[in-house]
């Protein structure tokens, strides 16, 4: 309800401001242009998130100091802590990043965002930025319309910087003109009440504009022309720092529990840092004076002193909070408990993970991998096989010797609750991807879609064969009972072999192992068909039994092929660097048939 009222209130206030002061239009337009520049800058850097940034992030976050450094550098370059936070939340939601690393990035981003104040105070107010903005806008917009993503990204970045410069120019002009009509410094409130009031104003301004950079530009510009006092600007900067957490909180709304934990960590850091800055305000002011004297900042250059203050209190928070990252991680994991899968609820397909190509691919791969595990458990239950036995090193002879009736497991209900919904969610998630995929990414998504379809089909095949399996696996007819238990044992051995392949660290060897296993599966199927014909000839089973056995043997073969194809697809996005090699190494059905025809050895049973 509050969010619905916020926009009309803001629009009403702006309309009133335009009505009472024409100069207010210039100031507001400057803020709008600056915010549009921030948006263009973010769009530009998003064009470069098709793999480079993601790989750099993963390689730069295996240590806490690296995570903090990545946060500082990336925010300094992109001038957007919001974008860095969104990228980090997306990676956390997709499981590509640990919570401790994410917290380190967010902590570093808070320090990195202070560079914006230095740029504006040290450069933006002393140079006519509009002269630089115009050519940047011309070249930037020209490049935006180019097809190559790199050129388009450069265009957005140039246009974004141009709009930022133009926005700062109009904000400065607006304040200068606005100051002739209204002297904001006359509204100062003395004492601690004034500090708290301006802290609150800084928070509100940042929440409304969704950018602490924009708030800091307003503060620095107002300070430079005397519209606010130096003391008030310090309080406003503290409020802006706390208010910027709203971006991370909003970004976490579509994330899983990991994303919510990171947003909470961001909030904790900024609130604690803000409180420390308020409590130690006098000491920090003295520290600013000491630092300013050492680096040559003039005694009356309050804009640069504000930049020093902004950096110092964020650095203080970083120094104090970094040793507490492990404890904070532990506390947040207790506060935000991962929800267990209930029915068909997907675990990784969040709105946050769809933000970037790499995180979206990883989310789909992990969800499909989880779907495979659910499908295997359902198939084993449908075959009357205990999961603990299937995934152990114990012999499977007890399955052959079983005489008691197999437990009835409702595969239809299990399929609807655990497979159908997730399968549909995967397809929907892929179709909702709004960014431009390159050829490799599109190919990976195609393989993931195929994998999820193969997994769903495998469960459907198990549904078809369950009816006869329940009857014949414990039949008094030794021949038919042994044949059906052979099917059960072969499928369990297949699942075991696939599990070994999944744990294979070398993707190349895993691909070759899958091909070898596929050949064994085909040989086992041919052998089963031959055995059925033999049993009919010696009248070991009836024609009705033979028909059922032939159909169910075919279903078992289809299950095996579907599981193998699903695993083959899953191996690709897990190791993109060997994707092309995988395609080359994978044997086609025709090649499998040719290899089988060249075999001189006796065919081996499935899974041996």
Phi, psi and omega in degrees: 000317181297319181294327179291326182280337187298313183297311178301323179296315180297315179298321179295317179296319179296317179298320178295318178297320178296326184287320184275340183212111176300328181292336178296333178297318181296316179298313181294319178298321178299317178296317180297316179296319179298314180296323177293325175297319177299318179296318178296320179297317178297317178299322179297313181289333176296330179295339180261011182262026179273018178149318184296307182297320181296315180294322177296319180297314181295323181283343187253015186230021180276357174225152182299316182295328177292319179299315179297316179298319178298318179298318180294309185293313183296320179290324177298317182288315185272346182050040179207098175292334179296315180295318178298319179295318181295317178299316181295316177298319179299317179293322177295316181297326180274357179079016181272354186217141176278158183297318181300318178295319178298318178298318178299319179297315181295319177299315179295326180296325178297322177286322180297329182291343179289343179295334178298320178296320178296319181295316182289313183291322185271339186231315188296326183269352185253353182231147176283095188292336181298331179293327177278330185294318187301307179296325178298319179295318181297307181293321182297310181296324178299317181286333180300328183274005178276152183284317180302132184297328180295313179295320179297320178296316178299321179298315178297320180296313179298314179297321179298314179296321178299315178294324176300312180298316181295322179296315178300320179301312182287328175297316179297314180295320181296317180294322180295317180288320181295325182293335178291333182266320183229129177261100183294334182295340179286349181263016181295143176249123184285160172078194183296330179298320179294320179299313181293322179297313182288332173297317178295320178297318178298320178297312182297316180300319181289322177297317181293314184274348179058030181202114175290333177299314180297319179298317180295324177297316178298316181297311183295318180294315179298322179293322185294333181252011174081015179287334175227157179277164179300317181297319179294323181296326178296316179295320178298320179296320178297316179297321178297323181295320179287321183294336183292344180295343182298329179296316179294322180295315178296321179294335182275350184298326179263011183261171175276193185298326178299317179297321178293323177298318181294318178299321178295320178297319177300315180297315180301313182299311185289324179293314180296317178298318179296317179297318178298319180296322179291317182291325183253027186302315181296317180294323179292324178297319176297320179296322178298316179298319181294313180296316182300320179294325182287327185258006172086024177277131182298152183297331182259008178272078187287336179293317177290327176295325176296320177297320177298314179300314180303319179288318185297314184285333173289323177295322177299314178298321179296316181297319183283326187270335183303314179296342183268003183302313179301318180292321178296319178300313180298316180296316181293326177294329176284325181288318182247092183276133179299132177282132177286151180297124176245116181062235188257020182289122177290152184258332187244348186276071182261162177296329180292321184286345181274358184296325187227149184305312185294319181288325178295316178298317181293323178296316179295318180297316181293321179293321179291322176298319177293323177297322177300314180300317179297318182296318180297318178298321179293316180298316179297317179296321178295331178275358181073030182252128177291132183298322180297325176289317184299320183258041175231179178264007183289152178294151183261010180303325178304332178294323180288330184270358183294133179241339180285154183299137180290144179292136180280124179240125185282095181290330180297313179295317181298321180296314182294317185283328189243340186246307188302313183294317180292319178301315179295321180295322179297314180297318180295319180299316180298318182289338181275354181300115188265351183267169182276123179267140172277180186299317182296315182295319178297321178296319178298317179297321178300317180292324178293320177297319177296320181298314180295324177292318177300319181295314179298318179297323180299318178293321178298320178296322178296325177298321183293323187269351186295319185304309180290326181300318181298329183274307190279338180293344178234024182290147174292343177284112186300320185294311183289324179297316180294322180295317181290324178289332172299319178298315180300311183296319181296320179292322177295318178296324177298313180300319178297316182295320179295322179297321176297319180294321179299329181272000180289126183283330181269111182299326180298314179294327179295318178298315179296322179295322177296319178296318179298318180292324177297322178295318178297321180297316180294319179295320179295322179294317178297320180294322179297318178298322178294321179294323179298315179298320179296316180298323178293320181296319181270005178058038175283335177224159179281169178296323178297317178297319181296319178297314179297316182295321180295317178297314184288330174295323176294319177299318180297320178296320178294321177301313181299315180296319181296317180294321179293318179294321177298315181292325178298319179291322182294332182292333185293295181298339177291335179218075186303332185291344179248016184300312181294321178297322179298315180299324180287323183283333185295129179278136176281164176305323179295319179293323177299317180296321180294317178298317181296323180292335180273353183288129177262344184279163175293133180301141180265157179284156181302131174086355181276000000 
